[in-house]
Amino acid sequence: MLQMQCLQYFLVLFMNFLLFSIAIAFPLQHQSHPSTIKVGALLSLNSTIGRISKTALEFAVERINQEQKLLPGTKIALKIMDYNCNTSQGVAAAMKLLEEEVVAIIGPQTSSVVQSVAKVAEAVHVPLVSFSATDPLLSGKHYPYFTRVVFNDDVQMTAVANIIGNHGWKEAVVLFTDDNLGWNAIDFLSGALEPYRCKIVYKVALHPNLDMLEIHHNLIRLRHIKSKVFVVHVQPNFGHSVLSAAHNLSLFDRDHVWIVTDAITRTLDAVSSDVDLWKEFHGIVGARSYMPMSSKLKSVQYELRSKLGDKHATYRSLQAYGFYAYDAIWTVAKALHDFLGKKRNLTFTHASLHASASGRVGMAKFKVFENGHFLLNEILNVKFSGATGLVKLDTKGERVGTCFEVVKFTHKKLRIVGKWKEETGYYTILSDVNGGGVGHRVFGAATGNQSVSHDIWSRRSSKSLHDWYFQKYSRPLRVAFPKDAIQRGLVSITVDRSNITNFHGFFIDVFEAAIAYLPYNVSYTFIPVGNGSSTLNLDYLLEKVADQEYDVAIGDIPITPARLQRVDFTQPYVTAGLVVVVRQKDYSSKKAWSFLEPFTPGSVFRLSSLLKVRK
């Protein structure tokens, strides 16, 4: 018995020793918490946005490394590379980061550099998380490893189009930066305006290196354009020059509406202490991304201001990019937490790259992040409350739940007049609230019709924007009708004693009744088309309308699918189709036996015979 117990005890010791030896000789393949994880960042440090973002990233990494619950036993090593706003240098900087085996890259800062770097990152399976690249064409299957925590210009242009469309404006002029980012954004704006039957009638592409004289030369022609609604989408440091030039050309008078996008709105907001400048830009309406006030936002804002200096207006205007950069690195950190929690490896191996990728940029020497696609999936599944609000991405790497504030610049303050959400669209804020940068925002209830009253847009108070447009700047509408309608008696022409031609008739009356329903005055003139002796080709008439030789065509014009492709029709007010015309008989009779009139002697005989057979 004793010998058996000793043998069992010996076997237990032997097994423990064997397992311990195996553990030492063959360490576990999966190490859930490496001591250091490298994360890269591509910034342009010669720009204000780059310097602000660098400070925000370093502050965020410091906080992440101090928070033991997120990545216990692991610290993030931030590797920042400067590419000086140059595409070639951006690709070279990205390759240096990849040589150091970073698991993700924050940036690049500009959209033009993203287009090249994203392909490099895709080849080695390293995700990109941008905080400032807003080009809408970067979204989708062409850049699968590109994600961003900032809204793209597609969403912003949808918000601007919604503001324009809800006010019934049908034409707009756009001023934008002459680069791929500017052209792509304006293309999306044009598409977003189509549901409102609004179109861009004039485009002004401005190179950011233009001096004030050259800007004046580009804008002076706008004084002769009938559309008085302007949208400005240029770089923040260039926006002030463009708006100043427009003010000098008297394009900011009471007959114009100016809408500026996010970057310019924040730049103007930062110079709130300059009273003269605010008087100059009084009445401008801006759209800016909404960041709900939170303790996290206050903390990051305080940290940035203490490090960068609150007195400098440029830093205050662009600090929002710092908030987005802060959330970008936190997105990577939280994704790494979930990645490591699933026992994934942070290993890089040599692998054969696609011929076009390796040959084009000389990437054959680079290692591929084996589980980079798993980290990308974790980034797409991240959801947390960041400095800029709820951070959540869709399957394309785009941020969801974007919200914009609509603000108006007045003489003394910034007034928040509206709010736009992707889910609900644009609605009015009823309360008059002070705003500026990131501050307290108190929103009133939305109006039922989801629109904004006209008095928030310009210096006028009660007069409708449409009145001044048609009365001061618009020519009379050219209303064409087939001249052969006169011969058919549908239109008549008379000349009074003052030698003024007057038009009458059914078509004329219908048109003038419709015009009377408009809430503003519209002048018009009637133009007969054709020789009057023969039937006018209606397709010819509608082509003239489509080519804007005439503004309106009235008459008995059938609606066909082909014609709907060229022009818009009103609801039909005359129906035409096959009918049967018969002589009407007077069947009324006062005879007592009139109900027997339908029965003839023959029908009575046949009916009586049928009854006899049945019996």
Disulfide bonds with the S-S distance in Angstrom:
none
